[in-house]
């Protein structure tokens, strides 16, 4: 059974940085596209970035371009999100997600890691 | 970006009721709408993909329909475990976008 476990969240000041990690197990990590999705309190989920099977095939939502960097290490079955220049509005639970197919059907989600940006 | 507008934002229903949730896209998304269920403190879980395809293990009381810009999620007979928040998501246009959610509460 596929499992995703995020880590790295916490409290950070505006302008600071955090690196989130996601450990994958139970499936062939290198064969699947992976995404980061976040959810602010009381809001719907918000897609941030995707890395497809090839480590260089990456897409971002516009509002994180230049601030967030998604990466993967297929040898370590791990997904990462480097977040720089954090803003108060980046406060959310961040989820690591796995795609089911070519379309972004997010069929496995981690438990989430809370990022709080506050002074 | 493709805006996904869900209605209603919340509803109260009783066990056994038929419940319909709608999702309207601001531009065509073809058939590429997925539906998720989220319970408090948990991550979303996909129920239906590509408009009407149930994921393995999802009860048959859930169904989806639509095409283009208008989509619906129907629960034919609401069960106690179905009280949750439901989200639609489009995967046709970049960026991927979600609806704001419909909270299904116990009447």
Contacts between the chains, C-beta under 8 A, distances in Angstrom:
chain1	res1	chain2	res2	distance
A	35	B	96	7.7
A	43	B	100	7.3
A	43	B	101	8.0
A	44	B	87	5.5
A	44	B	98	4.5
A	44	B	99	5.9
A	44	B	100	4.8
A	44	B	101	5.0
A	45	B	36	7.6
A	45	B	44	6.1
A	45	B	87	6.4
A	45	B	89	7.5
A	45	B	98	4.7
A	46	B	98	6.9
A	47	B	95	5.9
A	47	B	96	4.0
A	47	B	97	7.0
A	47	B	98	7.3
A	50	B	96	7.8
A	59	B	94	6.8
A	59	B	95	7.7
A	61	B	95	4.5
A	62	B	95	7.4
A	95	B	43	5.8
A	100	B	46	7.6
A	100	B	49	6.9
A	103	B	32	5.7
A	103	B	49	7.5
A	103	B	50	6.9
A	103	B	91	4.5
A	104	B	34	7.9
A	104	B	89	7.7
A	104	B	91	4.1
A	104	B	96	5.1
A	105	B	34	5.4
A	105	B	46	6.1
A	105	B	49	4.4
A	105	B	50	7.5
A	105	B	91	6.9
A	106	B	34	7.5
A	106	B	36	7.7
A	106	B	44	7.5
A	106	B	46	6.1
A	106	B	89	7.6
A	107	B	46	5.4
A	107	B	55	6.9
A	109	B	43	3.7
A	109	B	44	6.1
A	109	B	45	7.3
A	110	B	43	6.7
A	111	B	43	6.3
A	112	B	43	5.9
